[in-house]
Amino acid sequence: MKKILPLVLLVLCVAGLMAKANFKPDMRLFMHYNYGLDSKKHLYALERSYLGLKATIDNVTFRTTLDFKYDSDLNVKNVYVQYTYAEVKDLVPMSKLIFGQQKTGLIDFEGKIWGHRSVSRVGIDLYKMDTSADVGLAIESKLPNKPGGLQPALQEKNASLF
């Protein structure tokens, strides 16, 4: 199941592209810069990058994002499937149904409070209380005017995979 689900959703995403769906590529680079006071050298490092693709057909969106981790010589050390999911909007009014390997809501919630996710993982992820992505089924609802900034969501997860 762990290997089949990402592959099936990837095939569906590619099929959507072939059917002339709207698609949007996504790429993010996480880099560090240091200046050595003793050596007077500028040091750059690419630590990880995300490469993703979204394909939308009507009210269904497919997303696949790969996470590349690099070693000190800029060689790819590991490649992970970070997200591979399908999202159906308005199946239930003012909500969306998401299934596959998806982001977990608590990580994003803490990330918005902290505001420095590009520097380091949030505490819940860092101390392994939760993961940033997991296989499961979720329903997210949108409330008018988001009272208090809240957005109700329900998520059933499998196990820590990412």
C-alpha positions in Angstrom: 0.0 0.0 0.0 2.8 2.4 0.9 4.3 2.1 -2.6 1.1 1.6 -4.7 -0.9 4.7 -3.6 1.8 7.3 -4.6 2.2 5.5 -7.9 -1.5 5.4 -8.6 -2.0 9.0 -7.8 1.1 9.9 -9.9 -0.4 8.1 -12.9 -3.7 9.9 -12.4 -1.9 13.2 -12.3 0.0 12.4 -15.5 -3.3 11.2 -17.1 -4.9 14.5 -16.1 -2.1 16.4 -17.8 -2.5 14.4 -20.9 -6.3 15.3 -20.9 -5.2 18.9 -21.0 -6.0 19.7 -17.4 -4.8 22.9 -15.9 -1.4 22.2 -14.3 1.0 24.2 -12.1 4.6 23.2 -11.4 6.1 24.1 -8.0 9.8 24.3 -6.9 11.3 25.4 -3.6 14.9 25.5 -2.6 16.2 25.7 0.9 19.7 27.2 1.0 22.0 28.4 3.7 24.7 31.1 3.5 27.6 31.5 5.9 30.6 33.9 5.9 33.7 32.5 7.5 35.3 35.2 9.6 38.6 33.5 9.8 38.8 32.2 6.2 37.0 35.2 4.7 35.1 32.8 2.5 31.4 32.9 1.4 29.9 29.5 2.0 26.6 28.4 0.4 24.8 25.1 0.9 21.7 23.6 -0.7 20.1 21.4 1.9 16.8 20.4 0.3 14.4 21.1 -2.5 10.8 20.4 -3.3 9.7 19.6 -6.9 6.0 19.3 -7.4 3.2 19.3 -9.8 -0.6 20.1 -9.5 -3.1 19.1 -12.1 -6.7 20.3 -11.9 -9.7 18.8 -13.8 -13.0 20.6 -12.9 -13.2 20.3 -9.1 -10.6 17.6 -8.6 -6.9 18.5 -8.0 -4.0 16.0 -8.1 -0.8 16.9 -6.4 2.6 15.2 -6.2 5.6 16.7 -4.5 9.1 15.1 -4.2 11.5 16.1 -1.5 15.2 16.0 -2.3 17.8 16.1 0.4 21.4 16.8 -0.5 24.8 16.0 1.0 27.7 18.6 1.3 28.8 18.0 -2.3 25.4 18.8 -3.7 24.7 15.2 -4.6 21.2 13.9 -4.0 21.3 12.0 -0.7 17.6 11.0 -0.5 14.4 11.4 -2.4 11.1 11.2 -0.7 7.5 11.4 -1.9 6.3 14.2 0.4 2.8 14.6 -1.0 0.7 12.6 -3.4 -3.0 13.1 -3.0 -6.3 13.9 -4.8 -8.5 16.7 -3.5 -12.2 17.0 -4.4 -13.8 20.4 -3.8 -17.4 21.0 -3.0 -18.4 17.3 -2.7 -19.9 18.5 0.5 -20.8 22.2 0.3 -18.1 24.6 1.5 -15.5 21.8 2.0 -13.0 19.6 0.3 -12.2 15.9 0.6 -8.5 14.9 0.4 -7.1 11.4 0.2 -3.6 10.1 -0.2 -0.3 11.2 1.4 -1.1 14.7 2.5 0.0 17.4 4.9 -1.1 17.1 8.5 -3.0 20.1 9.8 -1.3 20.5 13.1 2.1 21.1 11.5 0.8 23.9 9.3 -1.1 25.4 12.3 2.1 25.5 14.4 4.2 26.7 11.3 1.9 29.7 10.9 2.3 30.7 14.5 6.1 30.2 14.5 6.7 31.7 11.0 10.2 30.3 10.4 9.5 26.9 8.9 12.3 27.4 6.3 14.8 27.7 9.1 13.9 24.5 10.9 11.1 22.0 11.4 8.3 23.0 13.9 8.6 21.6 17.4 5.9 18.9 16.9 7.7 17.5 13.9 11.2 18.0 15.4 10.4 16.1 18.5 8.4 13.4 16.5 5.0 14.1 18.1 3.6 14.2 14.6 4.8 14.2 11.0 4.5 16.8 8.3 2.8 14.4 5.9 0.9 11.1 6.3 -1.4 8.8 4.3 -5.0 9.2 5.1 -8.4 10.7 4.4 -9.4 14.3 5.4 -12.2 16.7 5.1 -11.6 20.4 5.5 -14.4 22.9 5.7 -14.4 26.6 5.0 -16.4 28.8 7.3 -17.5 32.2 6.2 -15.1 34.9 7.6 -13.1 32.2 9.5 -14.2 33.2 13.0 -11.1 33.5 15.2 -9.0 32.3 12.3 -10.3 28.7 12.8 -10.9 26.3 9.9 -12.5 23.0 11.0 -10.9 19.8 9.7 -11.1 16.1 10.3 -8.3 13.8 9.4 -7.8 10.0 9.7 -4.2 9.1 9.3 -2.4 5.7 8.7 1.0 5.9 10.4 4.1 8.0 10.3 5.5 7.6 6.8 7.3 10.8 6.0 
